[in-house]
Amino acid sequence: MDANYHDQYDKNYLHLNDMMGELALKNYQKKTGAKLHKIYAEWLGAYYSAVAADYSHQEKNDESLRYHNLAIETLRAVKSYDDMYAANLNKAQLYTLIKEEDKAIPLIFASLKYYEKNPQRNLQQLSFALSMMSHVYREQKKWETSIQYCAQAVKYYDLSYAQNPNNRTLSLKATCYSNMANAYSKLQRYDETLRYCDKALEIARKIKSNGQIAQILSRIADTKMKLSKFEEAEQTYQQVLDMKNLQPNSIPVALCNFGMGILNFKKGNPDKAQPFAEKAMEISKTTANVTLQKDIATLLYDIYVAKKEHEKALAIYRFHEKISDSSQIQSSRNELAQQILKYDFEKKELQQKIVQDKKVSDLKLEAQRKSALQNSKNKLARQQLVYDFEKKQLNEKLIQGKKLTTLRLEAEKKTAEKNNLLLGLSALLVLFASGGYFYYRHNRQKQAITVLEKNQIKQKLLITQMNPHFIFNSVQNITSLINNKQNNEAVDYLGKFSKLTRQILENSNENYISLEEEVEMIENYLSIQQLLYEDKFTYTVIVEENIDVESMFLPPMLAQPFIENAIKHGLSNTLENGKIAVHFYLDDNKLFFEVTDNGKGFDTEKKVSNHKSLAMTITKERLVNYTKNKNFVVQTDNLLNPEGTIRGAKVVFEVPYIYEN
């Protein structure tokens, strides 16, 4: 999948996901075998996860959480643990988005412990879990630890890419580098910030991920600005804003406008900074990025205060106060009420009240933030201790196991020295017995191969008998056209006949050919016969959609003699508007061939002993050999009108086949 696929909100993907969910739910509720039931459950789990992501995008987090739980329970019920723990991580990601890291932490650790049991098989999932851990530590402002987890994730992304190269893995690796750059920026190690930005940018440009390119360039510009390189920062921001094929309401565009606002405000130009900051806020409100909204609100507050636009400053301050409350961030999506009482800022008493309210709110906000942060840190620390303790226990068990193994080996060595003679005699006896068994088995296999080779030679001889018969009939047809001076028809017929002859000769050496090749040969044969009979009949060749014509293999030229019989004898009294219909279908996993015509039908009295060409006799013998059934039956029936009169004939028989996946 191209890395740009997720750069925008694709409704086509949601439509396809709905179709998959409907199909999965319908079959999941049916009584099917255990294997199929598990497959449908995994499809249903994937559908629930996609719906949860859609609701998260719409900021309907209660609905998103409900569908995440449905996905986890569905996958747990069929013991599909790989997919279940992946759904666990998706749920944890939602919690991190709504700033409830204390609920995300146990989910991440549970998934991390599961995937670490078999890291080689779960490289992609393990990388994602480590990235989530990095995010949690980043929210705790533990930048060094966050960088360490990102570095581990990059290592596993490299291993995953070596196994299965794809743009998705490269995109996730670029995101890790970008997050490391962000952490280094918080540590004010700007050289490292730019170094990891360059690594991320190189990957993003390689996979042509416009969204990531824009976001990384925004981080580079922000770093340049912190280094007081304002001109370079402005040029980089403008480079992003000038990018084509970039969604106008995406986070990178919001970041660039936010950066341009900060840049102009620092340069002492709040008038020029204001439209950039307001545009950034407008875009950020369409996303679920609360942190970005808070930062933009702070910038707008400073701009409005600098411009003495006190009413706007009050409104944006109230907005910042609301989204800063972690228990209310995602509970409401309505905009801050626009009917805030209009205060008279010129009155000194109101100004003092606003300043006093701000101080009180700041104190409450800081207390709440510290309390929430401390709770989250304590839970993270407890989980880290449990994780480290379990890992230590596992290592101790491994060491103890090695010691026990060493003692056991020493004891076995002493015992072995006492019993060498007995073991030698036993080994000699086993060697003689094994030699006798393998000699017997070799003879049996040799006999089986001989029988198989005889059957294959017999099949090729039968096909070889059919080929002269068909070639003789075709040459007679061409001679007849030339004698009748139908030169153009003869040339056309000869061209198609040569193609068909080549197909027959090539397939004569094959025991099995694909159904696709058999159908192509039938269509070529029918077109030749249609030309010969001067278009007195039309034909159709239908293979049902549930049949994989490339993977199903059958003996060559089983159908042709019966089609020839339908044309030659079934339509013998038909001068025009004849119809030949060939149909391949599956019934109870058995492949059937059916040919019908609208001719005179079978003579009831002679139905048992009706005309059988040499080719049909040979084909019947081939079918008996392939099926090992001497009582193999080719069903022949007349087709009747509602009045009971004959309107044609039908021939049906089961076709032996093998299936290659």
C-alpha positions as CSV (number, residue, x, y, z in Angstrom):
1,M,0.0,0.0,0.0
2,D,1.3,3.4,-0.8
3,A,2.4,5.6,2.1
4,N,0.1,8.4,0.9
5,Y,-3.0,6.2,1.3
6,H,-3.5,7.2,4.9
7,D,-2.5,10.9,4.4
8,Q,-6.2,11.7,3.9
9,Y,-9.4,10.4,5.3
10,D,-10.5,7.9,2.6
11,K,-14.2,7.2,2.5
12,N,-13.7,4.5,-0.1
13,Y,-11.8,2.5,2.5
14,L,-14.6,2.8,4.9
15,H,-17.1,1.7,2.3
16,L,-15.0,-1.4,1.6
17,N,-14.6,-2.1,5.3
18,D,-18.4,-1.9,5.8
19,M,-18.8,-4.5,3.0
20,M,-16.2,-6.8,4.6
21,G,-17.9,-6.4,8.0
22,E,-21.3,-7.3,6.7
23,L,-20.0,-10.4,5.0
24,A,-17.9,-11.4,8.0
25,L,-20.8,-11.0,10.5
26,K,-23.2,-12.9,8.3
27,N,-20.9,-15.9,8.0
28,Y,-19.6,-15.6,11.6
29,Q,-23.2,-16.2,12.9
30,K,-23.5,-19.4,10.7
31,K,-22.6,-22.9,11.8
32,T,-19.3,-23.4,10.0
33,G,-16.2,-25.5,10.8
34,A,-13.8,-24.3,13.5
35,K,-11.2,-23.1,10.9
36,L,-13.7,-21.0,8.9
37,H,-15.3,-19.7,12.1
38,K,-11.9,-18.4,13.3
39,I,-11.2,-16.7,9.9
40,Y,-14.6,-14.9,9.9
41,A,-14.0,-13.9,13.5
42,E,-10.6,-12.3,12.5
43,W,-12.3,-10.5,9.6
44,L,-15.0,-9.2,12.0
45,G,-12.3,-8.1,14.5
46,A,-10.5,-6.1,11.7
47,Y,-13.8,-4.5,10.8
48,Y,-14.6,-3.5,14.4
49,S,-11.1,-2.0,14.7
50,A,-11.5,0.1,11.5
51,V,-14.9,1.4,12.7
52,A,-13.3,2.3,16.1
53,A,-10.6,4.3,14.2
54,D,-13.3,6.0,12.2
55,Y,-15.2,7.1,15.4
56,S,-11.9,8.3,16.9
57,H,-11.3,10.4,13.8
58,Q,-14.8,12.0,14.4
59,E,-13.9,12.4,18.1
60,K,-16.8,10.1,19.1
61,N,-14.6,8.4,21.7
62,D,-17.3,6.5,23.6
63,E,-18.4,4.8,20.3
64,S,-14.7,4.2,19.4
65,L,-14.0,2.6,22.8
66,R,-17.1,0.3,22.4
67,Y,-15.9,-1.0,19.0
68,H,-12.4,-1.5,20.3
69,N,-13.9,-3.7,23.1
70,L,-16.0,-5.6,20.5
71,A,-12.8,-6.3,18.4
72,I,-10.9,-7.6,21.5
73,E,-13.7,-9.8,22.8
74,T,-14.4,-11.3,19.3
75,L,-10.7,-12.2,18.8
76,R,-10.3,-13.5,22.4
77,A,-13.3,-15.8,21.9
78,V,-11.5,-17.7,19.0
79,K,-8.1,-17.5,20.7
80,S,-6.6,-15.4,17.9
81,Y,-4.1,-13.8,20.3
82,D,-1.8,-12.2,17.7
83,D,-4.7,-10.1,16.4
84,M,-6.2,-9.6,19.9
85,Y,-3.1,-8.0,21.3
86,A,-2.8,-5.8,18.2
87,A,-6.4,-4.6,18.9
88,N,-5.2,-4.0,22.5
89,L,-2.6,-1.6,21.2
90,N,-5.2,0.2,19.0
91,K,-7.3,0.7,22.2
92,A,-4.3,2.0,24.1
93,Q,-3.6,4.4,21.2
94,L,-7.1,5.9,21.7
95,Y,-6.4,6.4,25.4
96,T,-3.2,8.2,24.7
97,L,-5.1,10.5,22.3
98,I,-7.6,11.5,24.9
99,K,-4.8,11.9,27.5
100,E,-5.8,8.9,29.7
101,E,-2.3,7.3,29.7
102,D,-3.0,5.5,33.0
103,K,-5.5,3.3,31.2
104,A,-3.2,2.8,28.2
105,I,-0.2,1.7,30.2
106,P,-1.4,-1.8,31.3
107,L,-2.7,-2.5,27.7
108,I,0.7,-1.7,26.2
109,F,2.6,-3.8,28.8
110,A,0.3,-6.8,28.2
111,S,0.9,-6.6,24.5
112,L,4.6,-6.1,24.9
113,K,5.0,-9.1,27.1
114,Y,3.0,-11.3,24.7
115,Y,5.0,-10.2,21.6
116,E,8.3,-10.6,23.3
117,K,7.7,-14.4,23.7
118,N,8.3,-14.7,20.0
119,P,9.8,-11.5,18.7
120,Q,10.9,-12.9,15.3
121,R,7.3,-13.7,14.4
122,N,5.9,-10.4,15.8
123,L,8.4,-7.9,14.6
124,Q,5.8,-5.3,13.3
125,Q,3.6,-5.5,16.4
126,L,6.6,-5.4,18.8
127,S,7.9,-2.3,17.1
128,F,4.5,-0.6,17.4
129,A,4.2,-1.6,21.1
130,L,7.7,-0.1,21.8
131,S,6.6,3.1,19.9
132,M,3.6,3.3,22.2
133,M,5.8,3.0,25.2
134,S,7.9,5.8,23.8
135,H,4.8,8.0,23.5
136,V,3.8,7.3,27.1
137,Y,7.2,8.4,28.4
138,R,7.1,11.4,26.1
139,E,3.8,12.5,27.7
140,Q,5.5,12.0,31.1
141,K,8.3,14.3,29.8
142,K,10.9,11.6,30.4
143,W,12.6,12.4,27.2
144,E,15.7,10.1,27.5
145,T,13.6,7.0,28.2
146,S,11.3,7.9,25.3
147,I,14.3,8.1,23.0
148,Q,15.5,4.7,24.2
149,Y,12.2,3.0,23.4
150,C,12.1,4.7,20.0
151,A,15.6,3.4,19.2
152,Q,14.4,-0.2,20.1
153,A,11.4,0.2,17.9
154,V,13.6,1.3,14.9
155,K,15.8,-1.8,15.4
156,Y,12.7,-4.1,15.1
157,Y,11.3,-2.1,12.2
158,D,14.6,-2.7,10.3
159,L,14.3,-6.5,11.0
160,S,10.6,-6.4,9.9
161,Y,11.5,-4.6,6.7
162,A,14.2,-7.1,5.9
163,Q,11.6,-9.9,6.1
164,N,8.9,-8.0,4.2
165,P,9.9,-4.8,2.5
166,N,7.0,-2.3,2.4
167,N,6.3,1.4,2.6
168,R,4.1,1.1,5.7
169,T,7.1,-0.1,7.8
170,L,9.3,2.7,6.4
171,S,6.6,5.2,7.3
172,L,6.5,4.0,10.9
173,K,10.3,4.1,11.1
174,A,10.3,7.7,9.9
175,T,7.7,8.5,12.6
176,C,10.1,7.1,15.2
177,Y,13.0,9.2,14.0
178,S,10.7,12.3,14.0
179,N,9.6,11.5,17.6
180,M,13.3,11.1,18.6
181,A,14.0,14.5,17.0
182,N,11.1,16.0,19.1
183,A,12.5,14.6,22.3
184,Y,16.0,15.9,21.6
185,S,14.4,19.3,20.9
186,K,12.8,19.2,24.4
187,L,16.3,18.4,25.8
188,Q,17.6,21.5,23.8
189,R,20.0,19.2,21.9
190,Y,19.3,20.8,18.6
191,D,22.1,19.2,16.6
192,E,20.6,15.8,17.4
193,T,17.2,17.2,16.6
194,L,18.3,18.2,13.1
195,R,20.2,14.9,12.6
196,Y,17.2,12.7,13.3
197,C,14.9,15.1,11.3
198,D,17.2,14.5,8.3
199,K,16.9,10.7,8.7
200,A,13.1,10.9,8.9
201,L,13.0,13.2,5.9
202,E,15.1,10.9,3.8
203,I,12.7,8.0,4.4
204,A,9.6,10.2,3.9
205,R,10.8,11.4,0.5
206,K,11.8,7.9,-0.5
207,I,8.2,6.7,0.0
208,K,6.7,10.0,-1.2
209,S,4.6,10.5,2.0
210,N,3.6,14.2,1.6
211,G,2.1,14.4,5.1
212,Q,5.2,13.2,6.8
213,I,7.5,15.3,4.6
214,A,5.5,18.4,5.6
215,Q,5.5,17.5,9.3
216,I,9.3,16.9,9.4
217,L,10.0,20.1,7.6
218,S,7.8,21.9,10.1
219,R,10.0,20.5,12.9
220,I,13.2,21.5,11.1
221,A,11.8,25.1,10.8
222,D,10.9,25.1,14.5
223,T,14.4,24.1,15.4
224,K,15.9,26.7,13.1
225,M,13.7,29.3,14.9
226,K,14.9,28.1,18.3
227,L,18.5,28.6,17.0
228,S,17.4,32.2,16.0
229,K,17.9,31.4,12.3
230,F,14.6,33.2,11.5
231,E,15.2,33.6,7.7
232,E,15.9,29.8,7.3
233,A,12.9,29.0,9.4
234,E,10.6,31.2,7.4
235,Q,11.8,29.7,4.1
236,T,11.2,26.2,5.4
237,Y,7.7,27.0,6.7
238,Q,6.9,28.6,3.3
239,Q,8.3,25.5,1.5
240,V,5.6,23.4,3.3
241,L,2.8,25.9,2.6
242,D,3.7,25.8,-1.1
243,M,3.6,22.0,-1.3
244,K,1.1,20.5,-3.8
245,N,-1.0,17.4,-3.0
246,L,-1.1,18.4,0.7
247,Q,-4.5,18.3,2.5
248,P,-5.3,21.9,3.4
249,N,-6.8,20.9,6.8
250,S,-4.0,18.5,7.8
251,I,-1.9,18.8,11.0
252,P,1.3,19.7,9.0
253,V,-0.4,22.7,7.6
254,A,-1.6,23.7,11.0
255,L,1.9,23.3,12.4
256,C,3.3,25.5,9.7
257,N,0.8,28.3,10.3
258,F,1.4,28.0,14.0
259,G,5.2,28.3,13.4
260,M,4.8,31.3,11.1
261,G,2.6,32.9,13.9
262,I,5.3,32.3,16.5
263,L,8.0,33.5,14.1
264,N,6.3,36.8,13.4
265,F,5.3,37.4,17.0
266,K,9.0,36.9,18.1
267,K,10.0,39.4,15.4
268,G,7.7,41.9,17.1
269,N,4.9,41.8,14.4
270,P,1.7,40.6,16.1
271,D,-0.5,41.9,13.3
272,K,1.3,39.6,10.8
273,A,1.3,36.8,13.3
274,Q,-2.5,36.9,14.0
275,P,-3.8,35.4,10.7
276,F,-1.3,32.6,10.8
277,A,-2.2,31.7,14.4
278,E,-6.0,31.9,13.7
279,K,-5.6,29.7,10.6
280,A,-3.7,27.2,12.7
281,M,-6.4,27.2,15.3
282,E,-9.2,26.7,12.7
283,I,-7.4,23.7,11.2
284,S,-6.5,22.2,14.6
285,K,-10.1,22.2,15.7
286,T,-10.9,19.7,12.9
287,T,-8.3,17.2,14.4
288,A,-8.2,15.4,17.8
289,N,-4.8,17.0,18.6
290,V,-5.6,18.7,22.0
291,T,-1.9,19.5,22.7
292,L,-1.6,21.5,19.5
293,Q,-4.8,23.4,20.3
294,K,-3.5,24.4,23.7
295,D,-0.2,25.7,22.3
296,I,-2.0,27.7,19.6
297,A,-4.4,29.1,22.2
298,T,-1.5,30.3,24.3
299,L,0.0,32.1,21.2
300,L,-3.3,33.7,20.3
301,Y,-3.8,34.9,23.9
302,D,-0.4,36.6,23.8
303,I,-1.2,38.2,20.4
304,Y,-4.6,39.5,21.5
305,V,-3.1,40.9,24.7
306,A,-0.3,42.6,22.7
307,K,-2.9,44.1,20.4
308,K,-5.2,45.0,23.4
309,E,-8.1,43.0,22.0
310,H,-9.2,42.1,25.4
311,E,-12.5,40.4,24.5
312,K,-10.8,38.0,22.2
313,A,-8.1,37.4,24.8
314,L,-10.8,36.4,27.3
315,A,-12.5,34.1,24.9
316,I,-9.3,32.3,23.9
317,Y,-8.3,32.1,27.6
318,R,-11.6,30.4,28.5
319,F,-11.1,28.0,25.5
320,H,-7.6,27.1,26.8
321,E,-8.9,26.6,30.3
322,K,-11.6,24.2,29.1
323,I,-9.3,21.9,27.0
324,S,-6.7,21.9,29.7
325,D,-9.0,20.0,32.0
326,S,-8.0,16.4,31.3
327,S,-11.4,15.0,32.4
328,Q,-13.2,17.2,30.0
329,I,-10.9,17.3,26.9
330,Q,-12.8,14.8,24.8
331,S,-16.3,14.8,26.5
332,S,-17.6,17.6,24.5
333,R,-16.9,18.7,20.9
334,N,-19.0,21.9,20.9
335,E,-17.2,25.1,20.5
336,L,-16.8,27.5,23.4
337,A,-20.1,29.4,23.7
338,Q,-19.9,32.7,21.8
339,Q,-22.3,34.4,24.1
340,I,-19.7,35.2,26.8
341,L,-20.7,38.3,28.7
342,K,-19.1,41.4,27.3
343,Y,-17.0,42.9,30.0
344,D,-15.9,46.5,30.0
345,F,-12.1,46.1,30.0
346,E,-11.7,49.8,30.5
347,K,-13.1,49.5,34.0
348,K,-10.3,48.8,36.4
349,E,-12.4,46.6,38.7
350,L,-13.2,44.1,35.9
351,Q,-9.6,44.0,34.8
352,Q,-8.5,43.2,38.3
353,K,-11.2,40.4,38.5
354,I,-10.0,38.9,35.3
355,V,-6.4,38.9,36.5
356,Q,-7.4,37.4,39.8
357,D,-9.6,34.7,38.2
358,K,-6.7,33.8,35.9
359,K,-4.3,33.4,38.9
360,V,-6.8,31.2,40.8
361,S,-7.5,29.1,37.6
362,D,-3.8,28.7,37.0
363,L,-3.3,27.5,40.5
364,K,-6.1,25.0,40.3
365,L,-5.0,23.9,36.8
366,E,-1.4,23.4,37.9
367,A,-2.6,21.4,41.0
368,Q,-4.8,19.2,38.8
369,R,-2.0,18.7,36.3
370,K,0.5,17.7,38.9
371,S,-1.9,15.3,40.5
372,A,-2.8,13.6,37.2
373,L,0.8,13.5,36.2
374,Q,1.9,11.9,39.5
375,N,-0.9,9.3,39.3
376,S,0.1,8.4,35.7
377,K,3.8,8.2,36.7
378,N,3.0,6.0,39.7
379,K,1.0,3.5,37.5
380,L,3.7,3.6,34.8
381,A,6.4,2.9,37.5
382,R,4.4,0.0,38.9
383,Q,3.9,-1.6,35.5
384,Q,7.6,-1.1,34.7
385,L,8.5,-2.8,38.0
386,V,6.2,-5.8,37.3
387,Y,7.5,-6.1,33.8
388,D,11.2,-6.0,35.0
389,F,10.4,-8.5,37.8
390,E,8.8,-10.9,35.5
391,K,11.7,-10.6,33.1
392,K,14.2,-11.2,35.9
393,Q,12.2,-14.3,37.0
394,L,12.3,-15.6,33.5
395,N,16.1,-15.1,33.3
396,E,16.6,-16.8,36.6
397,K,14.5,-19.8,35.4
398,L,16.7,-20.0,32.3
399,I,19.9,-20.0,34.4
400,Q,18.5,-22.6,36.8
401,G,17.4,-24.7,33.8
402,K,20.9,-24.6,32.4
403,K,22.4,-25.7,35.7
404,L,19.9,-28.6,35.9
405,T,20.7,-29.6,32.4
406,T,24.5,-29.6,33.1
407,L,23.9,-31.9,36.1
408,R,21.7,-34.2,34.1
409,L,24.2,-34.4,31.3
410,E,27.0,-35.4,33.8
411,A,24.8,-38.1,35.3
412,E,23.8,-39.4,31.9
413,K,27.5,-39.4,30.8
414,K,28.4,-41.7,33.8
415,T,25.5,-44.0,33.1
416,A,26.5,-44.1,29.4
417,E,30.0,-45.3,30.2
418,K,28.6,-48.3,32.0
419,N,26.2,-49.3,29.2
420,N,28.3,-48.7,26.1
421,L,28.3,-52.4,25.2
422,L,24.6,-52.8,25.7
423,L,23.9,-49.7,23.6
424,G,26.2,-50.9,20.9
425,L,24.4,-54.2,20.6
426,S,21.0,-52.5,20.7
427,A,22.2,-50.0,17.9
428,L,23.3,-53.0,15.8
429,L,20.0,-54.7,16.2
430,V,18.1,-51.5,15.4
431,L,20.4,-51.0,12.3
432,F,19.5,-54.5,11.0
433,A,15.8,-53.9,11.7
434,S,15.9,-50.5,10.0
435,G,17.7,-51.8,7.0
436,G,15.1,-54.6,6.6
437,Y,12.3,-52.1,6.9
438,F,13.7,-49.6,4.5
439,Y,14.5,-52.4,2.0
440,Y,10.9,-53.5,2.2
441,R,9.6,-49.9,1.9
442,H,11.9,-49.2,-1.1
443,N,10.5,-52.2,-2.9
444,R,6.9,-51.1,-2.2
445,Q,7.6,-47.6,-3.5
446,K,9.3,-49.0,-6.6
447,Q,6.2,-51.1,-7.3
448,A,3.9,-48.1,-6.8
449,I,6.0,-45.9,-9.1
450,T,6.0,-48.7,-11.8
451,V,2.2,-48.9,-11.6
452,L,1.9,-45.1,-11.8
453,E,4.2,-44.9,-14.8
454,K,2.2,-47.6,-16.6
455,N,-1.0,-45.7,-16.0
456,Q,0.6,-42.4,-17.3
457,I,1.8,-44.2,-20.4
458,K,-1.7,-45.7,-20.9
459,Q,-3.3,-42.2,-20.6
460,K,-0.8,-40.8,-23.2
461,L,-1.5,-43.6,-25.6
462,L,-5.3,-43.0,-25.3
463,I,-4.8,-39.3,-26.0
464,T,-2.5,-40.2,-28.9
465,Q,-5.3,-42.4,-30.3
466,M,-7.7,-39.4,-30.1
467,N,-5.4,-36.9,-31.9
468,P,-5.3,-38.7,-35.3
469,H,-9.1,-39.0,-35.2
470,F,-9.6,-35.3,-34.6
471,I,-6.9,-34.3,-37.1
472,F,-8.5,-36.6,-39.7
473,N,-11.9,-35.0,-39.3
474,S,-10.5,-31.5,-39.4
475,V,-8.5,-32.2,-42.6
476,Q,-11.6,-33.5,-44.2
477,N,-13.4,-30.3,-43.3
478,I,-10.7,-28.1,-44.9
479,T,-10.7,-30.3,-48.0
480,S,-14.5,-29.9,-48.3
481,L,-14.2,-26.1,-48.1
482,I,-11.5,-26.0,-50.8
483,N,-13.5,-28.3,-53.1
484,N,-16.5,-26.0,-52.7
485,K,-14.1,-23.1,-53.6
486,Q,-14.7,-21.4,-50.3
487,N,-11.1,-20.2,-50.2
488,N,-11.4,-17.4,-47.6
489,E,-13.2,-19.8,-45.2
490,A,-10.6,-22.4,-45.8
491,V,-7.8,-20.0,-45.0
492,D,-9.6,-18.8,-41.8
493,Y,-10.4,-22.4,-40.8
494,L,-6.8,-23.5,-41.5
495,G,-5.4,-20.7,-39.2
496,K,-7.6,-21.6,-36.3
497,F,-7.1,-25.3,-36.9
498,S,-3.3,-24.9,-36.8
499,K,-3.6,-23.0,-33.4
500,L,-5.8,-25.8,-32.0
501,T,-3.5,-28.5,-33.3
502,R,-0.6,-26.9,-31.6
503,Q,-2.6,-26.8,-28.3
504,I,-3.5,-30.4,-28.6
505,L,0.1,-31.5,-29.4
506,E,1.5,-29.5,-26.5
507,N,-1.1,-30.9,-24.1
508,S,-0.7,-34.5,-25.3
509,N,2.4,-34.9,-23.2
510,E,0.7,-33.6,-20.1
511,N,-1.3,-35.7,-17.6
512,Y,-3.1,-32.6,-16.4
513,I,-3.6,-29.1,-17.7
514,S,-5.3,-26.1,-16.1
515,L,-9.0,-25.5,-16.5
516,E,-8.1,-22.1,-18.1
517,E,-6.1,-23.9,-20.9
518,E,-9.0,-26.5,-21.4
519,V,-11.6,-23.7,-21.7
520,E,-9.3,-21.8,-24.2
521,M,-9.0,-25.0,-26.3
522,I,-12.8,-25.6,-26.2
523,E,-13.5,-22.0,-27.4
524,N,-11.1,-22.4,-30.2
525,Y,-12.6,-25.7,-31.2
526,L,-16.2,-24.3,-31.1
527,S,-15.2,-21.3,-33.3
528,I,-13.7,-23.7,-35.9
529,Q,-16.9,-25.8,-35.9
530,Q,-19.1,-22.7,-36.1
531,L,-17.1,-21.6,-39.2
532,L,-17.5,-25.1,-40.7
533,Y,-21.2,-25.3,-40.1
534,E,-21.7,-21.8,-41.7
535,D,-22.8,-20.2,-38.4
536,K,-25.9,-22.4,-38.1
537,F,-25.4,-22.4,-34.3
538,T,-24.1,-20.1,-31.6
539,Y,-22.3,-21.2,-28.5
540,T,-21.5,-20.1,-24.9
541,V,-18.8,-21.4,-22.5
542,I,-19.5,-20.6,-18.9
543,V,-17.3,-21.3,-15.8
544,E,-18.8,-20.4,-12.5
545,E,-17.2,-17.5,-10.6
546,N,-16.3,-19.6,-7.5
547,I,-13.9,-21.8,-9.7
548,D,-10.2,-20.8,-9.8
549,V,-9.4,-21.7,-13.4
550,E,-5.7,-21.1,-12.9
551,S,-5.3,-23.4,-9.9
552,M,-7.6,-26.3,-10.9
553,F,-6.0,-29.0,-13.1
554,L,-7.8,-31.7,-15.1
555,P,-6.9,-34.3,-17.8
556,P,-6.8,-32.7,-21.2
557,M,-9.5,-33.0,-23.9
558,L,-12.2,-34.7,-21.9
559,A,-15.0,-32.4,-23.0
560,Q,-14.2,-32.1,-26.8
561,P,-15.8,-35.5,-28.0
562,F,-19.1,-34.7,-26.2
563,I,-19.2,-31.2,-27.7
564,E,-18.5,-32.7,-31.1
565,N,-21.3,-35.2,-30.6
566,A,-23.7,-32.4,-29.6
567,I,-22.9,-30.5,-32.8
568,K,-22.7,-33.4,-35.2
569,H,-25.7,-35.4,-34.1
570,G,-27.7,-33.2,-31.7
571,L,-28.0,-30.4,-34.3
572,S,-28.1,-32.7,-37.4
573,N,-31.7,-31.6,-38.2
574,T,-31.1,-28.0,-37.4
575,L,-30.5,-25.5,-40.2
576,E,-30.3,-22.3,-38.2
577,N,-30.5,-20.9,-34.7
578,G,-28.8,-23.8,-33.1
579,K,-27.4,-23.4,-29.6
580,I,-24.5,-25.2,-27.8
581,A,-24.0,-24.3,-24.1
582,V,-20.9,-25.6,-22.2
583,H,-21.0,-25.2,-18.4
584,F,-18.3,-26.0,-15.7
585,Y,-19.6,-25.9,-12.1
586,L,-18.8,-27.1,-8.6
587,D,-21.3,-29.2,-6.6
588,D,-20.2,-30.4,-3.1
589,N,-16.6,-29.8,-4.1
590,K,-16.9,-31.9,-7.2
591,L,-16.3,-30.4,-10.6
592,F,-18.9,-31.2,-13.3
593,F,-18.9,-30.7,-17.1
594,E,-22.2,-30.1,-18.9
595,V,-23.0,-29.6,-22.5
596,T,-26.6,-28.9,-23.8
597,D,-28.0,-28.3,-27.3
598,N,-31.4,-27.4,-28.7
599,G,-31.5,-30.2,-31.2
600,K,-33.5,-33.3,-31.7
601,G,-32.5,-34.9,-28.4
602,F,-31.8,-38.6,-27.8
603,D,-33.9,-41.3,-29.3
604,T,-35.5,-42.9,-26.2
605,E,-35.5,-46.4,-27.6
606,K,-31.8,-46.1,-28.7
607,K,-30.6,-44.0,-25.8
608,V,-28.5,-46.9,-24.4
609,S,-27.0,-47.9,-27.6
610,N,-26.9,-44.5,-29.4
611,H,-24.0,-43.4,-31.6
612,K,-20.6,-43.4,-29.8
613,S,-17.6,-42.1,-31.7
614,L,-14.2,-43.5,-31.3
615,A,-13.2,-40.3,-29.4
616,M,-16.1,-40.7,-26.9
617,T,-15.2,-44.4,-26.3
618,I,-11.6,-43.4,-25.6
619,T,-12.7,-40.5,-23.3
620,K,-15.0,-42.9,-21.4
621,E,-12.1,-45.3,-20.9
622,R,-9.8,-42.4,-19.7
623,L,-12.4,-41.3,-17.2
624,V,-12.7,-44.8,-15.8
625,N,-8.9,-45.0,-15.5
626,Y,-8.7,-41.6,-13.7
627,T,-11.5,-42.2,-11.3
628,K,-10.7,-45.9,-10.7
629,N,-14.4,-46.5,-11.0
630,K,-15.4,-49.2,-13.6
631,N,-19.1,-48.1,-13.2
632,F,-18.4,-44.5,-14.1
633,V,-21.6,-43.0,-15.7
634,V,-21.9,-40.2,-18.3
635,Q,-25.5,-38.9,-17.7
636,T,-27.5,-38.2,-20.8
637,D,-31.0,-36.6,-20.7
638,N,-33.5,-35.0,-23.0
639,L,-34.6,-31.4,-22.2
640,L,-38.4,-31.0,-22.3
641,N,-40.8,-28.1,-22.9
642,P,-43.7,-27.6,-20.5
643,E,-45.8,-29.4,-23.1
644,G,-43.6,-32.5,-22.8
645,T,-42.0,-32.2,-26.2
646,I,-38.2,-32.5,-26.6
647,R,-36.4,-29.2,-26.9
648,G,-32.8,-30.5,-26.8
649,A,-30.3,-32.8,-25.0
650,K,-27.9,-32.6,-22.1
651,V,-24.8,-34.6,-21.2
652,V,-23.2,-34.3,-17.7
653,F,-20.3,-36.1,-16.0
654,E,-18.0,-35.5,-13.1
655,V,-14.5,-34.3,-14.1
656,P,-11.5,-35.6,-12.0
657,Y,-9.3,-32.8,-10.9
658,I,-6.4,-31.7,-8.7
659,Y,-6.1,-28.3,-7.0
660,E,-2.8,-26.4,-6.7
661,N,-2.8,-23.4,-4.4
